[in-house]
Amino acid sequence: MDVFWQQGFQRTSMSDLEAATDVLRGSLYWTFGDKHSLFVHALNHYRQIARDVIEEHLEPEAPTLETLRHALLGVVTECSGPDAAKGCLMGNSAVELTARDPEIRAVVRQHYLWMETRFAEVLRAAIDAGEVAAERDPQALGRLLVVSIQGLKVLGKTGPTRGELEDVVDEILRGLGLSGDPSGG
């Protein structure tokens, strides 16, 4: 997964995969069939890790603003850490492959739809609690969060400071109709 993440699908050779896994090429082919199948497996593994991270940041008992801010600040931590230049394997794959690879397009789309729906659940609860205006569409807002997160990850590849990324989080929350300041100020 890390080799594909760092180099992309096209630039990754079977020799790279042999070296990274310490498994001989024949065994990789026997287990996965081909490089594409191995990539799909790696992408699905990444998708599960990403889901676990999102779930970890969405605290069910916390107020919506805190929950969303916590989730977005988790992304900021990724985007300002040592691996920030790698970006997001889903986003990288979307750019590199989805125009010509329907299977990869489906995996990426399923992941983005899951994220959108999961955020929409949180936002629906926020609407019910009166934290977000009732006329707002939680599904569309969930989609906005997916786009915002992907944008943060792309921006993170360019080396912004953590403070710059936190400013973006505040604006994302304002765009949702929530204050970016968790104290309400």
Secondary structure, DSSP 8 states (H G I E B T S, - for coil): -HHHHHHHHHH--HHHHHHHHT--HHHHHHHHSSHHHHHHHHHHHHHHHHHHHHHHH--TTS-HHHHHHHHHHHHHHHHTSTTGGG--HHHHHHHHHTTT-HHHHHHHHHHHHHHHHHHHHHHHHHHHTTSS-TTS-HHHHHHHHHHHHHHHHHHHTT---HHHHHHHHHHHHHHTTS-S-TT--
